[in-house]
Amino acid sequence: MLRFYPVEVYDGRVCVTDQPELAREQIKNGPVIGYVGENADNLDNWSGIFYLVMDLDAVTSGYLELVWCRYYHIPLTIIRTEQWLIREMKKEDASLFCHIHEETGEEMVFGHQVSGKEQREEYRELEERLRIAAYIQNIYPVRGFGMYVVEKEKHPIGLAGFEMEEIGGKSRITLGYYIVSQERRKGIAENVCRRLLEYGKEEYNFCDVYLRIHKKNQASIALAQKLGFQLWMPDPVTSDVLLFRILLT
């Protein structure tokens, strides 16, 4: 079997085949999905093919876009609306991270204090590019989810997404977000978080999600409550931080 499925958003196509050797030939020219069928005993035959399905119904438009983006190293769009979109990071987003450092007043770069504005900016840009490159390589393909960039009119305006953190001796899913100051009070953070919670439930079957908020951050506490989060407990590590939880039922 050899089929080509269209990836309309990129005007391309992805090969789907049930023949491992043919898949290894096709992957030299473009993205490939291996169709294993119900025979999971032959997975060793598919070495070098990273995307396998047991049912052709799993070859959805979203899955095709994922395979295409991974092959061509394109940031995957997670959520798209008329006003903004949420997408994976790219190295060019380093300037956004530097801007966030400026707004939050952070002065630590590579674990030490950096003096001088120009020197701080130079080191920060390099640090963020390296950090983003490592994140793209190690987090998205392995975990499937992570922190994303919020983009409005093709300009990055913030970060939002999920991380795995140890809380109370267990690995738990936490939601994080940051919208740059000039884009606040427009309802963006609330809408982004709502859509992400829906996405986490639908795509990854998240049952509960946690938020860490400083106890003096009344704006974030109000937003958490509006989203349906409830106070769970003080952070066992940092007394100034409160933990909120939402059950996704």
Secondary structure, DSSP 8 states (H G I E B T S, - for coil): -EEEEEEGGGTEEEEEES-HHHHHHHTTTS-EEEE-TT-GGGGGGGTT---EESSGGG--HHHHHHHHHHHHT---EEEE-SS-EEE---GGGHHHHHHHHHHHT--EETTEE--SHHHHHHHHHHHHHHHHHHHHHHTHHHHS--EEEEEETTEEEEEEEEEEEEETTEEEEEEEEEE-GGG-SSSHHHHHHHHHHHHHHHHH---EEEEEEETT-HHHHHHHHHHT-EEEEE-SS-TTEEEEEEE--
